[in-house]
Amino acid sequence: MALLHLDATQPVVLEGTASTIWELIDGQRTEQSIIAELDASFEDQTGQMQTQVEGFLASLQAQRLIEPASNTLL
């Protein structure tokens, strides 16, 4: 999956878990509910899932590919 903000010069390519996270961002789920769904679907052997998801979402927000909704985080 490739994302491109209209002001950007290069797309962001999402594969694997990143693509799954993108599909979960729907304006209804909170960051914590996305993490909970990923925990239920993927084995978190390193215990880093929450930190990695938070970092990924922050990166998407910094690139203006997502923004906080009025009553949810995504």
MARBA-3410 file (N, C-alpha, C, O; in Angstrom, 1 decimal):
74
0.8,-1.2,0.0,0.0,0.0,0.0,0.9,1.2,0.0,1.9,1.3,0.7 ~ 0.6,2.2,-0.8,1.4,3.4,-0.9,0.5,4.6,-0.5,-0.7,4.7,-1.0 ~ 1.0,5.5,0.3,0.2,6.7,0.7,1.0,7.9,0.2,2.2,8.0,0.2 ~ 0.3,8.9,-0.2,1.0,10.2,-0.7,0.2,11.4,-0.3,-1.0,11.5,-0.7 ~ 0.8,12.2,0.6,0.1,13.5,0.9,0.3,14.4,-0.3,1.4,14.3,-0.9
-0.6,15.2,-0.6,-0.5,16.0,-1.8,0.6,17.0,-1.8,1.1,17.4,-2.9 ~ 1.1,17.3,-0.7,2.3,18.2,-0.6,3.6,17.5,-0.5,4.7,18.1,-0.6 ~ 3.6,16.2,-0.5,4.8,15.4,-0.4,5.4,15.1,-1.8,4.7,15.1,-2.8 ~ 6.6,14.8,-1.8,7.3,14.4,-3.1,7.5,12.9,-3.3,7.6,12.5,-4.4 ~ 7.4,12.2,-2.2,7.6,10.7,-2.3,6.5,10.0,-1.4,6.1,10.5,-0.4
6.0,8.9,-1.9,5.0,8.2,-1.2,5.6,7.4,0.0,6.8,7.2,0.1 ~ 4.7,7.1,1.0,5.0,6.3,2.1,4.5,4.9,1.8,3.3,4.7,1.5 ~ 5.3,3.9,1.7,4.9,2.5,1.4,4.7,1.7,2.7,5.6,1.7,3.5 ~ 3.5,1.2,2.8,3.2,0.4,4.0,3.1,-1.1,3.6,2.4,-1.4,2.7 ~ 3.7,-1.9,4.4,3.7,-3.4,4.2,3.4,-4.0,5.5,3.7,-3.5,6.6
2.9,-5.2,5.5,2.7,-6.0,6.7,1.9,-5.4,7.7,0.8,-4.9,7.4 ~ 2.4,-5.3,8.9,1.7,-4.8,10.1,1.3,-3.3,9.9,0.2,-2.9,10.3 ~ 2.2,-2.5,9.2,1.9,-1.1,9.0,0.6,-1.0,8.1,-0.2,-0.1,8.4 ~ 0.5,-1.8,7.1,-0.7,-1.8,6.3,-1.9,-2.2,7.1,-3.0,-1.6,6.9 ~ -1.8,-3.2,8.0,-2.9,-3.6,8.9,-3.3,-2.4,9.8,-4.5,-2.1,10.0
-2.3,-1.7,10.3,-2.6,-0.5,11.2,-3.4,0.5,10.4,-4.4,1.1,10.9 ~ -2.9,0.8,9.2,-3.6,1.8,8.3,-5.1,1.4,8.1,-5.9,2.3,8.2 ~ -5.3,0.1,7.9,-6.7,-0.3,7.7,-7.6,-0.2,8.9,-8.8,0.0,8.8 ~ -6.9,-0.2,10.1,-7.7,0.0,11.4,-8.0,1.4,11.7,-8.9,1.7,12.5 ~ -7.3,2.3,11.1,-7.5,3.8,11.3,-8.8,4.2,10.6,-8.8,4.3,9.3
-9.9,4.4,11.3,-11.2,4.6,10.7,-11.9,5.8,11.3,-13.0,6.1,10.9 ~ -11.3,6.5,12.2,-11.9,7.7,12.8,-12.8,7.3,14.0,-13.3,8.2,14.7 ~ -13.0,6.0,14.2,-13.8,5.5,15.3,-13.0,4.9,16.4,-13.2,5.1,17.6 ~ -11.9,4.2,16.0,-11.0,3.5,17.0,-10.1,4.5,17.6,-9.6,5.5,17.0 ~ -9.8,4.3,18.9,-8.7,5.0,19.5,-7.4,4.3,19.3,-7.4,3.2,18.8
-6.3,5.0,19.6,-5.0,4.4,19.6,-5.0,3.1,20.4,-4.4,2.1,19.9 ~ -5.5,3.1,21.6,-5.5,1.9,22.5,-6.4,0.8,21.9,-6.0,-0.4,22.0 ~ -7.5,1.1,21.2,-8.3,0.0,20.6,-7.5,-0.6,19.4,-7.7,-1.8,19.2 ~ -6.8,0.2,18.7,-6.0,-0.4,17.6,-4.9,-1.3,18.2,-4.7,-2.4,17.6 ~ -4.3,-0.9,19.2,-3.2,-1.7,19.9,-3.9,-3.0,20.4,-3.3,-4.1,20.2
-5.0,-2.9,21.0,-5.7,-4.1,21.5,-6.1,-5.1,20.4,-5.9,-6.3,20.5 ~ -6.5,-4.6,19.2,-6.8,-5.4,18.1,-5.6,-6.1,17.5,-5.6,-7.3,17.2 ~ -4.5,-5.3,17.5,-3.2,-5.9,17.0,-2.7,-7.0,18.0,-2.2,-8.0,17.6 ~ -2.9,-6.7,19.3,-2.5,-7.7,20.3,-3.2,-9.0,20.1,-2.7,-10.1,20.3 ~ -4.5,-8.9,19.8,-5.3,-10.1,19.6,-5.0,-10.8,18.3,-5.2,-12.0,18.2
-4.4,-10.1,17.3,-4.1,-10.8,16.0,-2.7,-11.2,15.9,-2.4,-12.2,15.1 ~ -1.7,-10.5,16.5,-0.3,-10.8,16.4,0.3,-11.1,17.7,0.0,-10.5,18.7 ~ 1.3,-12.0,17.7,2.0,-12.4,18.9,3.1,-11.3,19.1,3.9,-11.1,18.2 ~ 3.1,-10.7,20.3,4.0,-9.6,20.6,5.2,-10.2,21.5,5.2,-10.1,22.7 ~ 6.1,-10.9,20.8,7.2,-11.6,21.5,8.2,-10.7,22.2,8.8,-11.1,23.2
8.3,-9.5,21.7,9.3,-8.6,22.2,8.7,-7.6,23.3,9.4,-7.0,24.0 ~ 7.4,-7.6,23.4,6.7,-6.6,24.3,6.8,-5.2,23.9,6.7,-4.3,24.7 ~ 7.1,-5.0,22.6,7.3,-3.6,22.1,6.1,-3.1,21.2,6.2,-2.0,20.6 ~ 5.0,-3.9,21.1,4.0,-3.5,20.2,3.4,-2.1,20.5,3.3,-1.3,19.5 ~ 3.1,-1.9,21.7,2.5,-0.6,22.0,3.4,0.6,21.6,3.0,1.5,21.0
4.7,0.5,22.0,5.7,1.5,21.7,5.8,1.7,20.1,5.9,2.8,19.6 ~ 5.9,0.5,19.4,6.0,0.6,18.0,4.8,1.2,17.3,4.9,2.0,16.4 ~ 3.6,0.8,17.7,2.4,1.4,17.2,2.3,2.9,17.4,2.0,3.6,16.5 ~ 2.6,3.3,18.7,2.6,4.7,19.0,3.5,5.5,18.1,3.2,6.6,17.7 ~ 4.7,4.9,17.9,5.7,5.6,17.1,5.3,5.7,15.6,5.5,6.7,15.0
4.7,4.6,15.1,4.2,4.6,13.8,3.1,5.6,13.6,3.1,6.4,12.6 ~ 2.1,5.7,14.5,1.1,6.6,14.4,1.6,8.1,14.5,1.1,8.9,13.8 ~ 2.5,8.3,15.4,3.1,9.6,15.5,3.8,10.0,14.2,3.8,11.2,13.7 ~ 4.5,9.0,13.5,5.1,9.3,12.2,4.1,9.7,11.2,4.3,10.6,10.4 ~ 3.0,8.9,11.1,1.9,9.2,10.2,1.4,10.6,10.4,1.1,11.4,9.5
1.2,11.0,11.7,0.7,12.3,12.0,1.7,13.4,11.6,1.3,14.4,11.1 ~ 3.0,13.1,11.9,4.0,14.1,11.5,4.0,14.4,10.0,4.3,15.5,9.6 ~ 3.7,13.3,9.3,3.7,13.5,7.8,2.3,14.0,7.3,2.1,14.0,6.1 ~ 1.5,14.3,8.2,0.1,14.8,7.9,-0.7,13.8,7.1,-1.6,14.2,6.3 ~ -0.5,12.5,7.3,-1.3,11.5,6.7,-2.5,11.1,7.6,-3.4,10.5,7.0
-2.4,11.4,8.9,-3.6,11.2,9.8,-3.6,12.5,10.7,-2.6,13.2,10.8 ~ -4.7,12.7,11.3,-4.9,13.8,12.2,-5.9,13.3,13.3,-6.7,12.5,13.0 ~ -5.7,13.9,14.5,-6.7,13.5,15.6,-8.1,13.9,15.2,-8.3,15.0,14.7 ~ -9.0,13.0,15.5,-10.4,13.3,15.3,-10.9,14.0,16.5,-10.2,14.0,17.5 ~ -12.1,14.6,16.5,-12.6,15.3,17.6,-12.8,14.5,18.9,-12.6,15.0,20.0
-13.3,13.3,18.7,-13.6,12.5,19.9,-12.7,11.2,20.0,-13.0,10.4,20.9 ~ -11.8,11.0,19.1,-10.9,9.8,19.1,-9.5,10.3,18.9,-9.3,11.5,18.6 ~ -8.6,9.4,19.0,-7.2,9.8,18.7,-6.8,9.8,17.3,-5.8,10.4,16.9 ~ -7.6,9.0,16.5,-7.2,8.8,15.1,-8.4,9.1,14.2,-8.3,9.0,12.9
END
